[in-house]
Amino acid sequence: MQVGGALTGRRREFHWGQKESQVDFFDIKGILETVVEEITSCRPAVRSYCSPCYQKGQAAQLLLGGDTLGIFGRVAPQVLSRFQIKRPVYIFTLEFDRLLRHWQRERKFRPLPLYPAAQRDIAVVVDEQVETGQIVQAIGAVNPRLIESVELFDVYKGDQIPKGKKSLAFALTFRSAEATLSEAKVEKLFQKIVEKLNREFDAQLRS
């Protein structure tokens, strides 16, 4: 059984004095990740996806335990034009039967962390064909005990980026279960990440 939906328009109701913002790829990504995590107690992997129905670089698959749980992304302009739709539209389909196979009847208790997290952002320029999931996995592998999460928050292609390249920006969360991480320790981890991405993907830091 498939479940589908669409997202378009303002991110929230208009309020005087607030800048109006439109929903985007990361809104639908966050919603679907939350749905999967609430049902399965596991965070799905996200892998880029290509189809004529979706705008290039704006579509992805949700993966968990070898199953493709769903596909989502921005509808291609040529598809929208057939229906005379001028605003961006984001759609998704979820394979509900597959999702329920991963349903956790007993919720796993996760104790609250004892020590604070350290946050850093990183933006790298890589070849267009490099998948976001590859970068996420490479970063996490640097030190799985101390790298708590890696979240993509921006994809950019444009005049400031060489042709055939793209910029990917990630929010990194570092945390130790044993002690508060020092700034020096976080910086050392960050430099290891930079070196690994450069070595494996020829990634260049974007200032």
BELLINNOR-V170409 format. One line per field, one symbol per residue. ss: DSSP state (A for helix, B for strand, O for the rest). psi: psi as a letter, one per 20 degrees, with the letter a starting at -180 (. if undefined). A space follows every 50 residues. Layout:
ss = ???
psi = ???
This chain:
ss = OBBBBBBBOBOOOOOOOOOOOBOOAAAAAAAAAAAAAAAAOOOOBBBBOO OOOBBBBBBBBBBBOOBBBBBBBBBOAAAAAAOOOOOOBBBBBBBAAAAA AOOOOOOOOOOOOOOOOBBBBBBBBBBOOOOAAAAAAAAAAAOOOOBBBB BBBBBBOOOOOOOOBBBBBBBBBBOOOOOOOOAAAAAAAAAAAAAAAAAA AOOBBOO
psi = pqprrqprbqhrqpppipppqqqahhghghghgggghhhijqpqqppqqp qhhqppjkqrqpqpkiqohrqrappqhhghhhjkpiqqpprqppnhghgh hjpohopppoqqqhqqqppqqppqprqhipqghgggggghignhhiogqo ppippppahipqpjrqpppqppppqqihrppqhggghggghhgggghggh jkpppp.
